[in-house]
Structures are given as C-alpha cells and as structure tokens.
C-alpha cells in the first residue's frame, strides 16, 4: 500500500490565515447584523491601475490573433519584462543584476516555498522569529525541521533568531553556524526595517561561512527612509551569497493576477555548482511560466504612467498605516512598523495573549487582525494590523477601538 510523506504530517494544524478565516466565518454566521472590518490578511483592496488594465486588454486582444498569439512562455520569463525589472529595480539603484539572472514566476510566496528544493536536506535553516509561516512550513515539508517542542513552540532542527523590542526587531548572527538564512525586510509581520550597514553584516557572514541568504523584498516599494536598502544587492559581495525574491502583489495589486520574480546571480556557487543553473533546471521542469497577459501587465508597471499610478496606490496604503500607527499610539498602545511598511505591529494590552486579543477585538468591535504568535513564539504578546483596507474602514476601525474597546 502506498505511504504518504510523513513530513507533511508534522505540520502544525492549519495554515495561520486559514484558522483566522474559520474563526471569522463562525463569528459572522452568528452575528450577521454586524459589520466586520478586516485588517488581518495582507490582501490589497484597490483596483488595478488604469495603465495596467489597458495593457491587460491589449494582451488579451493579441492572444486572439494568430500573428500575435503566445503559447508557453520562455523558462525565465519574457525578455521584455525581465529587462524592465533589471533596469528599474536594479541598474537604477546601482545594483549589478542582469536580465538573464531574473526568473519570472507567479509570486514570491511560491518561490519562497520552492527555493529550498535546490538545497540538500541536510542543512541548517535559520529564520527570524516572528517569521512568515511559509519559510518554516516548507522546510518542515522537506524534512529539515526535526521534532516540534510544544513547550517553546519551535522545531528542534531550525535555528530561530529572536526579533524583539530589545534588538529593534533585527536578528543577530546566530551563535552556531547556519547554512540557509531567511530574511524579509521590510519585515512581515513586524513592519520594521534593516539598515544597509546591518544587512552588510549578514552578507559578510554568509560569504565567510558559505551560507546562502534568501532575501524576501516583497515590500521594498514601501520604503521611504534613507539608508534602508531596497535590495540586498546594494551590499558589497551579495552576488556571491544571496537570492532575492520580489512580488508585484503589494506594490501593484497583483494578488489576484499573481506575478513575481526571483534573482539568482550567476556568481553564486556552492559545492562548485552555480545555483542559477540549479534553479533554472527546477524552474524549467516544474513550471510553465506566468501567463503572457500577466507578464504584459507587469511590464506596464514600469511605464512612466504605471510608476506614477503604483506610487499613488502605495501612498494610499501608507496613509492608512500612518493613521493607524498615530491613533493607536495616542490611545496608549505600544506600536511598531507603519513607517516603511504597510504593517502595524502592536503589543497586546493588559497582558492578553495574541489569540485572546484577537477574540476580544472581534467580539467587542468586530475588527480582524492577526495574532502575533501565529508567526512564531516571539510573536506572542503582539498583534499585526494591515493597511490594505480602505481609508474609510481604517478610520472607522480606529474609532471603534478608541470609543468601544479602550473605554
């Protein structure tokens, strides 16, 4: 009789956001007359920008004509998109990244989960704590996690790097050497950032020890302060130790279209093998490429009009973040993030656990957020709110908390 993959059986319950959705559904069915404001899942709400819609329509028309019809996309993605990415996201920032080092995909979540496949099972993985759950869960699926310790909420074979108030939510180099390091900045869930000098320390460490950094830059478009790197390739030596992930979801609203890309420089080698070649082999074997019409929409993001429209959308969400941050602080909450990120990270009040605060907000004021403990043990006692809702709902949510929760 066939056997299942035992490593999947080790996964802890349901995916965090599935658990949240279940709880909200149960509450909504029992309280159909109450309006729920959802500030939990990081899904955008603004419609696609007009220039992107125009590009989509044009691409659909092309698919209806024999002379312009497109079938399978090239393995790395269409050159018209990769060249725009290389020019705008890297060359203009002084980063030496070429179009043929960019792999177009259907999003950063897929790539962050799949990238570990090119590495040996016998490696030591390090993650920030709190952390985006996909980094941990996909390594559990791959059999790298060991056993789960219920008393501390951690996997025995994964190295957790605490991100706390004391270190301003920036991890420190582990005491033991590690092989694969996941970093995400601006960070999900804390909304905090890393300076170029701090990131350079990680690049130097990886080059010294032979480790590889998986750098998730999905939220780089929200950076507004100086000396905060938009790419790890702004650091000297990053081409020989780092893989970078990007998404069109949070800057251009492609959560429903699905588009992203991964950068693997050809200088990055381990065990005498170019990781670019390994990922190209995996990419070509398991993936048939993002749809032509979606890649054309991605190209429109880099047009002059597209840049302006996307910038306006990012500014809209950041207005929400700043509004939440300032009003929560006025109410007496201890608040982080919300400056270079669409996420606001706050300490739960009155000694409540993350899930207790979740239930309290939902039942008292019908607001949905994300319990910090869902991102790891060091997320306990914290709570994430997202700025991706409407400004009107953001204002109403803060009024509810001030008038009906804090009193």
C-alpha positions as CSV (number, residue, x, y, z in Angstrom):
1,X,0.0,0.0,0.0
2,X,1.2,3.5,-0.8
3,X,2.5,5.6,2.0
4,X,2.2,9.4,2.4
5,X,5.0,11.8,3.0
6,X,5.4,11.7,6.8
7,X,6.9,15.2,6.9
8,X,3.6,16.7,5.9
9,X,2.0,15.0,8.9
10,X,4.4,17.0,11.1
11,X,2.8,20.4,10.1
12,X,1.2,22.2,13.0
13,X,-2.6,22.4,12.4
14,X,-3.9,24.5,9.6
15,X,-2.2,27.4,7.9
16,X,-2.4,30.5,10.1
17,X,-4.7,32.5,7.8
18,X,-7.0,29.6,7.2
19,X,-7.5,29.4,11.0
20,X,-8.3,33.1,11.1
21,X,-10.8,32.7,8.2
22,X,-12.5,29.9,10.1
23,X,-12.9,31.9,13.3
24,X,-14.2,34.9,11.4
25,X,-16.7,32.8,9.4
26,X,-18.1,31.3,12.6
27,X,-18.5,34.7,14.2
28,X,-20.0,36.2,11.1
29,X,-22.6,33.5,10.8
30,X,-23.6,34.0,14.4
31,X,-23.7,37.8,14.1
32,X,-24.9,38.5,10.6
33,X,-26.1,42.0,11.5
34,X,-22.6,43.3,12.5
35,X,-20.1,44.8,10.0
36,X,-16.7,43.2,10.3
37,X,-13.6,45.3,9.4
38,X,-10.8,43.0,8.1
39,X,-7.3,44.2,8.9
40,X,-5.8,40.8,9.1
41,X,-4.7,39.2,5.8
42,X,-2.3,41.3,3.7
43,X,-4.5,41.4,0.6
44,X,-4.8,44.6,-1.3
45,X,-8.2,46.3,-1.9
46,X,-7.6,49.0,-4.5
47,X,-8.4,48.1,-8.1
48,X,-5.6,47.7,-10.7
49,X,-4.2,50.9,-12.1
50,X,-5.7,52.1,-15.4
51,X,-2.5,51.6,-17.4
52,X,-2.2,48.0,-16.2
53,X,-5.8,47.4,-17.2
54,X,-5.1,48.8,-20.7
55,X,-2.1,46.5,-21.0
56,X,-4.2,43.5,-20.0
57,X,-6.8,44.3,-22.6
58,X,-4.2,44.8,-25.3
59,X,-2.6,41.5,-24.4
60,X,-5.9,39.7,-24.5
61,X,-6.5,41.0,-28.0
62,X,-3.1,39.8,-29.0
63,X,-4.0,36.3,-27.8
64,X,-7.0,36.4,-30.1
65,X,-4.9,36.9,-33.3
66,X,-2.9,34.2,-35.0
67,X,0.1,36.5,-35.7
68,X,0.4,37.7,-32.1
69,X,-0.8,34.6,-30.2
70,X,1.6,33.3,-27.5
71,X,1.9,29.8,-26.1
72,X,4.3,28.7,-23.4
73,X,6.4,31.5,-22.0
74,X,10.3,31.3,-22.0
75,X,11.6,29.5,-19.0
76,X,13.0,32.6,-17.3
77,X,10.0,34.8,-18.4
78,X,9.6,37.1,-21.3
79,X,12.7,39.3,-22.0
80,X,10.5,42.4,-22.3
81,X,9.6,42.1,-18.6
82,X,13.0,40.9,-17.3
83,X,14.8,43.7,-19.0
84,X,12.4,46.3,-17.4
85,X,13.0,44.6,-14.0
86,X,16.7,44.7,-14.3
87,X,16.8,48.3,-15.4
88,X,14.3,49.8,-12.9
89,X,14.7,47.6,-9.8
90,X,18.5,47.1,-10.0
91,X,20.5,49.2,-12.5
92,X,18.9,52.4,-11.4
93,X,19.9,51.6,-7.9
94,X,23.5,50.8,-8.8
95,X,23.0,47.0,-8.5
96,X,24.8,44.7,-10.9
97,X,21.9,42.4,-11.8
98,X,21.2,41.4,-15.4
99,X,18.0,40.3,-17.1
100,X,19.2,36.7,-17.5
101,X,19.6,36.4,-13.8
102,X,15.9,37.1,-13.2
103,X,13.3,34.3,-13.1
104,X,9.7,35.4,-13.5
105,X,7.1,33.4,-11.5
106,X,3.6,33.6,-10.2
107,X,4.6,35.3,-6.9
108,X,7.1,35.5,-4.0
109,X,5.1,33.0,-1.9
110,X,5.6,30.2,-4.4
111,X,9.3,31.0,-4.8
112,X,9.9,31.3,-1.1
113,X,8.4,27.9,-0.6
114,X,10.1,26.3,-3.6
115,X,13.6,27.7,-3.5
116,X,14.7,25.3,-0.7
117,X,14.3,22.4,-3.1
118,X,17.7,23.2,-4.7
119,X,19.5,22.6,-1.4
120,X,20.4,19.4,0.4
121,X,18.0,18.0,3.0
122,X,21.0,18.0,5.5
123,X,21.4,21.7,6.0
124,X,20.7,24.0,9.0
125,X,18.0,26.6,8.3
126,X,17.7,29.9,10.2
127,X,14.6,32.0,10.3
128,X,13.6,35.2,12.1
129,X,11.2,34.8,15.0
130,X,8.5,36.0,14.4
131,X,8.5,34.9,10.8
132,X,6.4,34.5,7.7
133,X,5.0,30.9,8.2
134,X,5.8,29.7,4.7
135,X,9.6,29.8,5.3
136,X,9.2,27.3,8.2
137,X,6.4,25.1,6.9
138,X,8.1,24.4,3.6
139,X,11.2,23.3,5.4
140,X,9.1,21.1,7.6
141,X,7.6,19.5,4.5
142,X,11.1,18.9,3.2
143,X,12.2,17.1,6.4
144,X,14.6,19.6,7.8
145,X,12.7,20.7,10.9
146,X,13.3,17.8,13.3
147,X,10.7,17.5,16.1
148,X,8.4,20.1,17.4
149,X,8.8,21.2,21.1
150,X,5.4,22.2,22.4
151,X,6.9,23.9,25.5
152,X,8.7,26.5,23.4
153,X,6.8,26.3,20.1
154,X,9.8,25.7,18.0
155,X,11.2,23.0,15.7
156,X,14.4,21.3,17.1
157,X,16.5,21.5,13.9
158,X,15.6,25.0,12.8
159,X,17.6,27.9,14.3
160,X,15.2,30.7,15.4
161,X,16.7,34.2,15.5
162,X,14.7,36.3,18.0
163,X,13.4,39.7,16.7
164,X,12.3,41.6,19.8
165,X,11.9,45.2,21.1
166,X,15.3,45.0,22.6
167,X,17.1,44.4,19.2
168,X,14.6,46.6,17.4
169,X,13.3,43.5,15.5
170,X,16.5,43.0,13.6
171,X,18.0,39.5,14.1
172,X,21.5,38.9,15.3
173,X,24.1,36.5,13.9
174,X,23.4,33.0,15.4
175,X,25.9,31.6,17.8
176,X,26.1,28.4,15.7
177,X,26.9,28.4,12.0
178,X,23.8,28.0,9.7
179,X,23.5,27.2,6.0
180,X,20.3,28.8,4.7
181,X,19.1,32.1,6.1
182,X,15.7,33.7,5.5
183,X,15.5,37.4,5.8
184,X,12.5,39.6,5.0
185,X,12.7,43.4,5.0
186,X,10.6,45.5,5.3
187,X,9.6,42.7,7.6
188,X,6.4,40.7,7.6
189,X,4.9,40.7,10.3
190,X,6.7,43.4,12.4
191,X,6.8,46.1,9.7
192,X,10.4,47.0,10.8
193,X,13.4,47.5,8.6
194,X,17.1,46.9,8.4
195,X,19.8,49.4,7.6
196,X,22.3,48.9,4.8
197,X,25.1,48.6,7.4
198,X,23.2,45.9,9.3
199,X,22.5,44.0,6.2
200,X,26.1,44.2,5.1
201,X,27.0,42.2,8.3
202,X,24.8,39.4,7.1
203,X,26.3,39.4,3.6
204,X,29.8,39.3,5.1
205,X,28.8,36.4,7.4
206,X,27.3,34.4,4.5
207,X,30.4,34.9,2.3
208,X,32.6,33.9,5.2
209,X,30.8,30.7,6.2
210,X,29.4,29.6,2.8
211,X,25.8,30.2,3.8
212,X,23.1,31.4,1.4
213,X,20.6,34.2,2.2
214,X,17.1,34.1,0.9
215,X,16.1,37.8,0.9
216,X,12.4,38.5,0.6
217,X,12.0,42.1,-0.6
218,X,8.2,41.9,-1.3
219,X,7.6,45.2,0.5
220,X,10.5,47.3,-0.7
221,X,8.2,49.7,-2.5
222,X,7.0,51.0,0.9
223,X,10.5,52.1,2.0
224,X,10.6,55.9,2.4
225,X,13.6,56.5,4.7
226,X,17.2,56.9,3.6
227,X,19.8,54.2,4.3
228,X,17.2,51.5,4.1
229,X,18.2,49.1,1.3
230,X,15.6,48.2,-1.4
231,X,17.7,45.2,-2.4
232,X,20.3,43.1,-0.8
233,X,22.4,43.6,-3.9
234,X,23.1,47.2,-2.7
235,X,25.5,45.5,-0.3
236,X,29.0,44.6,-1.4
237,X,29.5,40.9,-2.0
238,X,25.8,40.0,-2.2
239,X,26.1,38.5,-5.6
240,X,28.1,35.6,-4.2
241,X,25.7,34.7,-1.3
242,X,22.2,36.0,-1.8
243,X,19.0,35.1,-3.6
244,X,16.3,37.8,-3.7
245,X,12.5,37.4,-4.0
246,X,10.1,40.0,-5.3
247,X,6.4,40.3,-5.8
248,X,4.0,42.5,-7.8
249,X,1.2,41.8,-5.3
250,X,1.7,44.6,-2.7
251,X,3.1,47.4,-4.9
252,X,0.9,47.0,-8.0
253,X,-2.1,45.0,-6.6
254,X,-1.4,41.7,-8.3
255,X,-2.7,39.5,-5.5
256,X,-5.3,38.2,-7.9
257,X,-3.2,38.2,-11.1
258,X,-0.1,36.5,-9.5
259,X,3.3,37.7,-10.6
260,X,6.7,37.8,-9.0
261,X,10.3,37.1,-9.7
262,X,13.5,35.6,-8.2
263,X,17.0,36.8,-8.7
264,X,19.9,34.4,-8.6
265,X,23.2,35.9,-9.7
266,X,25.5,33.7,-11.8
267,X,28.3,34.4,-9.4
268,X,26.5,32.4,-6.6
269,X,28.1,29.0,-6.3
270,X,28.1,26.3,-3.7
271,X,29.7,22.9,-3.9
272,X,31.2,24.0,-7.2
273,X,27.7,24.4,-8.7
274,X,26.1,27.6,-9.9
275,X,22.7,27.9,-8.1
276,X,21.4,29.8,-11.1
277,X,21.7,26.6,-13.2
278,X,20.0,24.5,-10.5
279,X,17.1,26.9,-10.2
280,X,16.8,27.1,-14.0
281,X,16.6,23.3,-14.2
282,X,14.0,23.2,-11.4
283,X,12.1,26.1,-13.0
284,X,12.0,24.6,-16.4
285,X,10.9,21.2,-15.1
286,X,8.2,22.1,-12.8
287,X,6.8,25.5,-14.1
288,X,5.4,26.6,-17.4
289,X,5.6,30.3,-16.7
290,X,3.4,33.2,-15.7
291,X,0.7,33.9,-18.4
292,X,1.7,36.2,-21.2
293,X,-1.1,38.7,-20.4
294,X,0.0,38.9,-16.8
295,X,3.6,39.5,-17.8
296,X,2.5,42.3,-20.1
297,X,0.6,43.8,-17.2
298,X,3.8,43.5,-15.2
299,X,5.6,45.4,-18.0
300,X,3.1,48.2,-17.7
301,X,4.1,48.7,-14.0
302,X,7.4,50.1,-15.3
303,X,6.0,52.6,-17.8
304,X,6.2,56.2,-16.7
305,X,2.4,56.3,-16.1
306,X,2.4,52.9,-14.4
307,X,5.1,54.1,-12.0
308,X,3.1,57.1,-11.0
309,X,-0.1,55.1,-10.6
310,X,1.6,52.4,-8.5
311,X,3.3,55.1,-6.4
312,X,-0.1,56.6,-5.7
313,X,-1.5,53.3,-4.6
314,X,1.4,52.7,-2.2
315,X,0.9,56.2,-0.8
316,X,-2.7,55.4,-0.2
317,X,-1.9,52.3,1.9
318,X,0.9,54.1,3.7
319,X,-1.6,56.8,4.7
320,X,-3.7,54.1,6.3
321,X,-0.6,52.7,8.1
322,X,0.4,56.1,9.4
323,X,-3.2,56.8,10.5
324,X,-3.4,53.6,12.4
325,X,0.0,54.0,14.0
326,X,-0.5,57.5,15.2
327,X,-4.0,56.9,16.6
328,X,-3.1,53.7,18.3
329,X,-0.1,55.5,20.0
330,X,-2.5,58.2,21.1
331,X,-4.7,55.5,22.7
332,X,-1.7,54.2,24.6
333,X,-0.7,51.2,22.6
334,X,3.0,50.4,22.1
335,X,3.3,50.4,18.3
336,X,6.0,49.4,15.8
337,X,6.1,49.4,12.0
338,X,3.9,51.5,9.8
339,X,6.7,53.8,8.6
340,X,8.4,51.8,5.8
341,X,5.8,49.1,5.7
342,X,2.0,48.5,5.3
343,X,2.0,46.5,8.6
344,X,1.5,47.9,12.1
345,X,2.8,45.7,14.9
346,X,1.5,46.4,18.4
347,X,1.8,45.0,21.8
348,X,-1.3,43.4,23.1
349,X,-2.8,45.3,26.1
350,X,-3.5,44.2,29.7
351,X,-1.3,41.1,29.4
352,X,-3.6,39.4,26.9
353,X,-2.2,36.7,24.7
354,X,-2.3,37.2,20.9
355,X,-5.3,35.0,20.4
356,X,-7.1,36.5,23.4
357,X,-6.7,39.9,21.9
358,X,-7.9,38.6,18.5
359,X,-11.1,37.3,20.1
360,X,-11.5,40.4,22.2
361,X,-11.2,42.7,19.1
362,X,-13.5,40.5,17.1
363,X,-16.2,40.2,19.7
364,X,-16.2,43.7,21.1
365,X,-15.6,45.9,18.0
366,X,-15.7,43.4,15.0
367,X,-12.1,44.1,13.9
368,X,-10.0,41.3,12.5
369,X,-6.2,41.3,12.8
370,X,-3.5,38.6,13.0
371,X,-2.3,37.1,16.3
372,X,1.5,37.6,16.6
373,X,2.1,34.1,18.0
374,X,0.9,32.7,14.6
375,X,4.3,34.0,13.3
376,X,6.3,32.3,15.9
377,X,7.0,32.1,19.7
378,X,8.5,35.6,19.9
379,X,5.3,37.0,18.3
380,X,3.4,36.1,21.4
381,X,2.1,39.3,23.0
382,X,2.0,41.1,19.7
383,X,-0.7,41.7,17.0
384,X,-0.5,42.6,13.3
385,X,-2.8,45.0,11.6
386,X,-2.6,45.7,7.8
387,X,-3.0,48.9,6.0
388,X,-4.5,47.3,2.9
389,X,-8.1,48.2,3.6
390,X,-10.0,51.3,2.6
391,X,-9.1,54.6,4.4
392,X,-12.8,54.8,5.5
393,X,-12.6,51.4,7.1
394,X,-9.3,52.3,8.7
395,X,-10.7,55.4,10.3
396,X,-13.8,53.5,11.5
397,X,-11.7,50.8,13.0
398,X,-9.6,53.3,15.0
399,X,-12.8,55.0,16.2
400,X,-14.3,51.6,17.3
401,X,-11.1,50.8,19.2
402,X,-11.0,54.2,20.8
403,X,-14.7,54.5,21.7
404,X,-15.8,50.9,22.3
405,X,-12.7,49.0,23.2
406,X,-10.4,51.3,25.2
407,X,-13.3,52.5,27.4
